[in-house]
Amino acid sequence: MQTGKIVSPPIVCGVDGSDESRRALHEAATLARALDTRLDVVMAWQHSTSMYDAYFPSPEQSPKVVAYSTLQELVTAEFGQTIPDWVRLRAESGHAGSVLVDAARDAAMLVVGSRGLSGLASPFLGSVSLYCATQAPCPVLVVRPQGGDAHRR
């Protein structure tokens, strides 16, 4: 990566901690290096709807803290302890599809995994990757499961 000012639009990658999002992050990092551009790694989080959390809130287990911690773990696994200066981490509140489409407003590309942690519910609630592919203002790369994993689902 060149050390000059980066002027090209960033690559945005949506992650959720799943294996598919790890693969998406790897592909997004490869693209960002090849295009010599910034990589924005984005994770969406939502407030808990558990009544228990309302009565016994735990600041260290808040959805935002957990999301950012997961985000840091994913990026550290990809890049090591020293995260490159061309990588930005963002934990945003909201529905994953909406957060990612908004983050990709000025992006060169949005990269997402084909199924994340909500794979079981997606046939009923809608797929984040499908939402991104139909709503994002930029090209969308949907990273499929590796090898035979796609056929098992």
C-alpha positions in Angstrom: 0.0 0.0 0.0 1.4 3.4 -0.9 1.9 5.9 1.8 0.4 8.9 -0.1 -3.1 10.2 0.3 -5.7 7.6 -0.7 -8.3 9.3 -2.9 -10.1 6.3 -4.4 -13.4 5.1 -2.8 -13.0 2.5 -0.1 -13.9 -1.1 -0.1 -16.6 -1.8 2.5 -16.8 -5.2 4.1 -19.7 -6.3 6.3 -18.8 -8.9 9.1 -20.7 -10.6 11.8 -18.2 -13.1 13.2 -19.3 -16.0 11.0 -16.9 -18.1 8.9 -18.5 -16.6 5.8 -17.8 -13.1 7.0 -14.2 -14.1 7.8 -13.8 -15.2 4.1 -15.5 -12.0 3.0 -13.0 -10.0 5.0 -10.1 -11.8 3.5 -11.4 -11.2 0.0 -12.1 -7.5 0.8 -8.5 -7.1 2.2 -7.1 -8.7 -1.0 -9.2 -6.3 -3.2 -8.2 -3.2 -1.1 -4.5 -4.1 -1.4 -4.8 -4.7 -5.1 -6.7 -1.4 -5.7 -4.5 0.5 -3.2 -7.5 1.8 -1.3 -8.9 2.0 2.2 -10.9 -0.9 3.7 -13.8 -0.1 6.0 -14.8 -3.2 8.1 -18.3 -2.7 9.4 -20.3 -4.7 11.9 -24.0 -3.9 12.7 -25.4 -4.4 16.2 -28.8 -3.9 17.7 -30.0 -3.2 21.2 -31.1 -6.2 23.3 -34.8 -6.9 23.5 -34.3 -9.2 26.5 -36.2 -8.1 29.6 -33.3 -9.5 31.7 -30.9 -7.0 30.1 -33.2 -4.1 31.0 -33.1 -5.1 34.7 -29.5 -6.2 35.0 -27.5 -4.2 32.4 -23.9 -5.2 32.0 -21.8 -2.4 30.4 -19.0 -4.8 29.4 -21.6 -7.0 27.7 -23.5 -4.2 25.9 -24.2 -5.0 22.2 -22.0 -2.2 21.0 -19.0 -3.5 23.2 -19.5 -7.1 22.1 -19.8 -6.1 18.4 -16.7 -3.9 18.5 -14.8 -6.7 20.4 -15.8 -9.2 17.7 -14.8 -6.8 15.0 -11.4 -6.3 16.5 -10.9 -10.1 16.8 -11.8 -10.6 13.1 -9.5 -7.9 11.9 -6.6 -9.1 14.2 -7.1 -12.6 12.8 -6.7 -11.3 9.3 -3.9 -8.7 9.7 -2.2 -9.6 13.0 -1.7 -7.4 16.0 -0.8 -4.3 14.0 -3.8 -3.3 12.0 -2.7 -1.4 8.8 -3.5 2.4 8.7 -5.6 1.8 5.6 -8.1 -0.3 7.6 -11.0 1.3 9.5 -13.3 -0.4 12.0 -16.9 0.6 12.5 -19.5 -0.9 14.8 -22.9 0.7 13.9 -26.3 0.4 15.5 -29.1 -0.8 13.3 -30.3 -3.6 10.9 -27.3 -5.2 9.2 -28.5 -4.6 5.7 -29.4 -1.0 6.2 -26.1 -0.3 8.0 -24.0 -1.9 5.3 -25.9 -0.1 2.4 -25.5 3.2 4.2 -21.8 2.5 4.8 -21.4 1.7 1.1 -22.8 5.0 0.0 -19.5 6.3 -1.4 -17.7 2.9 -1.7 -16.1 1.3 -4.7 -17.5 -2.1 -3.6 -19.4 -3.8 -0.8 -18.2 -7.3 0.2 -20.4 -9.6 2.3 -20.6 -13.3 3.1 -23.5 -15.3 1.6 -24.8 -16.4 5.0 -23.9 -15.2 8.4 -24.9 -16.0 11.9 -28.6 -15.7 11.0 -28.5 -18.3 8.3 -31.3 -20.3 9.8 -33.7 -17.3 10.0 -32.8 -15.8 6.6 -35.3 -17.8 4.6 -38.0 -16.3 6.8 -36.7 -12.9 7.5 -34.7 -12.1 4.4 -31.0 -12.4 3.6 -28.7 -9.5 4.4 -26.6 -10.4 1.3 -29.7 -10.3 -0.9 -30.7 -7.0 0.6 -27.3 -5.5 0.0 -27.1 -6.9 -3.6 -30.5 -5.2 -4.4 -30.1 -2.0 -2.4 -26.4 -1.0 -2.4 -25.4 2.0 -4.5 -22.2 0.2 -5.6 -21.1 -3.2 -6.9 -21.6 -6.0 -4.3 -19.4 -9.1 -4.0 -21.1 -11.9 -2.2 -18.6 -14.4 -1.0 -19.9 -18.0 -1.1 -19.1 -20.7 1.4 -15.9 -22.7 0.7 -16.1 -26.0 -1.2 -19.0 -28.3 -0.3 -20.4 -26.0 2.4 -22.8 -24.3 -0.1 -24.4 -27.7 -0.9 -25.0 -28.6 2.8 -27.2 -25.6 3.5 
